[in-house]
Amino acid sequence: MDLTPLDVRYQEFPTGFRGYQKGAVRAYLAQVAEVMEGLLRESEALKERLRALEEENARLKEAEGELKRAVVAAERIARELKAQAEKEAELLRKEALAAKDQILREAAEELRRLKGDIERARQEKALFLGQLKALLQGYLEALGRLE
C-alpha cells in the first residue's frame, strides 16, 4: 500500500491512558509529511530527468548509428573512387604508351622515307653530275676538234 504525505499528515491514533502528546505527534507527522513531499517531488523530478536523458541517449544512439553508416558509406565511396582513379590512371598510362608507340612508328616510317629520299637525291645528283660531266666532256671534245 502506498503511503502519501496526506496520509501521514492526517493520520489519527487512538488515545490511551497516558498516551503520546497529540501536539508533538501532530508536529512530527507534519514534519515527516513535508519531508515525504520533498522526496516525492525530487523523485518525480529525477524520473523526469531520467526520461529526458533516456530520450537523449536514444536520439544520440540513433545519430551515432547514422554517423557510423555515413562513415562506412564514405569509406566505401573512397575505396570505389580510389579504384576508379587507379583504373583511369592505368588507362591513361596505356593510352600514353600506345600514343608513344604510334609516334615512334610514324617517326621511324618518316625516317625511312627521308633516308629513301636522300638516297634518291644522291643517286639523282650522281646521275646529274655524270650527265653534266659527259656533256662538258662532249663540249670539251667538240672545242678540241674545233681548234
C-alpha positions as CSV (number, residue, x, y, z in Angstrom):
1,M,0.0,0.0,0.0
2,D,1.3,3.5,-0.9
3,L,1.7,6.0,1.8
4,T,1.3,9.6,0.8
5,P,2.2,12.8,2.7
6,L,-1.5,13.5,3.2
7,D,-1.9,10.0,4.8
8,V,0.9,10.8,7.2
9,R,-0.3,14.4,7.9
10,Y,-3.9,13.4,8.8
11,Q,-3.2,10.0,10.4
12,E,-5.3,9.6,13.6
13,F,-4.1,7.5,16.5
14,P,-6.3,6.1,19.2
15,T,-5.7,7.6,22.6
16,G,-4.9,5.6,25.6
17,F,-4.1,6.2,29.2
18,R,-1.0,8.2,29.4
19,G,-0.6,8.1,25.6
20,Y,1.6,10.4,23.5
21,Q,1.1,14.1,23.4
22,K,-1.2,14.8,20.5
23,G,0.6,18.1,19.6
24,A,4.0,16.5,19.5
25,V,2.8,13.6,17.4
26,R,1.0,16.1,15.0
27,A,4.1,18.2,14.7
28,Y,6.3,15.2,14.0
29,L,3.8,13.8,11.4
30,A,3.7,17.2,9.7
31,Q,7.4,17.3,9.5
32,V,7.5,13.7,8.2
33,A,4.8,14.6,5.6
34,E,6.9,17.7,4.4
35,V,10.0,15.5,4.1
36,M,8.0,12.9,2.2
37,E,6.5,15.6,-0.1
38,G,10.1,16.9,-0.8
39,L,11.3,13.4,-1.5
40,L,8.3,12.7,-3.8
41,R,8.9,15.9,-5.7
42,E,12.6,15.1,-6.0
43,S,11.8,11.6,-7.1
44,E,9.4,12.9,-9.8
45,A,12.0,15.4,-11.0
46,L,14.6,12.7,-11.1
47,K,12.2,10.4,-13.0
48,E,11.5,13.2,-15.5
49,R,15.2,13.9,-15.9
50,L,15.9,10.2,-16.3
51,R,13.2,10.0,-19.1
52,A,14.7,13.1,-20.8
53,L,18.2,11.6,-20.5
54,E,17.0,8.2,-21.9
55,E,15.3,10.0,-24.8
56,E,18.5,12.0,-25.4
57,N,20.5,8.8,-25.2
58,A,18.2,7.0,-27.7
59,R,18.5,10.0,-30.0
60,L,22.3,10.1,-29.7
61,K,22.5,6.3,-30.3
62,E,20.4,6.8,-33.4
63,A,22.6,9.6,-34.5
64,E,25.7,7.5,-33.8
65,G,24.2,4.7,-35.9
66,E,23.6,7.1,-38.7
67,L,27.1,8.5,-38.4
68,K,28.6,5.0,-38.4
69,R,26.5,4.3,-41.6
70,A,27.7,7.5,-43.1
71,V,31.3,6.7,-42.3
72,V,31.0,3.2,-43.7
73,A,29.4,4.7,-46.8
74,A,32.1,7.3,-47.1
75,E,34.8,4.7,-46.7
76,R,33.2,2.6,-49.4
77,I,32.9,5.6,-51.7
78,A,36.5,6.5,-51.1
79,R,37.6,2.9,-52.0
80,E,35.5,3.0,-55.1
81,L,36.8,6.4,-56.1
82,K,40.4,5.2,-55.5
83,A,39.8,2.1,-57.5
84,Q,38.2,4.2,-60.3
85,A,41.1,6.6,-60.2
86,E,43.6,3.8,-60.4
87,K,41.7,2.3,-63.4
88,E,41.7,5.7,-65.1
89,A,45.4,6.2,-64.4
90,E,46.2,2.8,-65.8
91,L,44.0,3.5,-68.9
92,L,45.8,6.9,-69.4
93,R,49.2,5.2,-69.0
94,K,48.2,2.6,-71.6
95,E,46.9,5.3,-73.9
96,A,50.1,7.3,-73.5
97,L,52.2,4.2,-74.2
98,A,50.1,3.4,-77.3
99,A,50.4,7.0,-78.4
100,K,54.2,6.9,-77.8
101,D,54.5,3.7,-79.8
102,Q,52.4,5.2,-82.6
103,I,54.6,8.3,-82.7
104,L,57.7,6.2,-82.7
105,R,56.3,4.1,-85.6
106,E,55.4,7.2,-87.5
107,A,58.8,8.7,-86.8
108,A,60.6,5.5,-87.9
109,E,58.5,5.5,-91.1
110,E,59.3,9.1,-91.7
111,L,63.0,8.4,-91.1
112,R,62.9,5.5,-93.6
113,R,61.1,7.7,-96.1
114,L,63.6,10.6,-95.6
115,K,66.5,8.2,-96.0
116,G,65.0,6.9,-99.2
117,D,64.5,10.5,-100.4
118,I,68.1,11.3,-99.5
119,E,69.3,8.2,-101.3
120,R,67.3,9.0,-104.4
121,A,68.6,12.6,-104.2
122,R,72.2,11.3,-104.1
123,Q,71.5,9.0,-107.0
124,E,69.9,11.8,-109.0
125,K,72.9,14.0,-108.0
126,A,75.3,11.4,-109.1
127,L,73.4,10.8,-112.3
128,F,73.1,14.6,-112.9
129,L,76.9,15.0,-112.2
130,G,77.6,12.1,-114.5
131,Q,75.5,13.6,-117.3
132,L,76.9,17.0,-116.7
133,K,80.5,15.6,-116.9
134,A,79.6,13.7,-120.0
135,L,78.1,16.9,-121.5
136,L,81.0,19.0,-120.5
137,Q,83.4,16.4,-121.9
138,G,81.5,16.3,-125.0
139,Y,81.7,20.1,-125.3
140,L,85.4,20.0,-124.5
141,E,85.9,17.4,-127.1
142,A,83.9,19.4,-129.6
143,L,86.0,22.5,-128.7
144,G,89.1,20.4,-129.1
145,R,88.1,19.4,-132.6
146,L,87.3,23.0,-133.5
147,E,90.7,24.2,-132.5
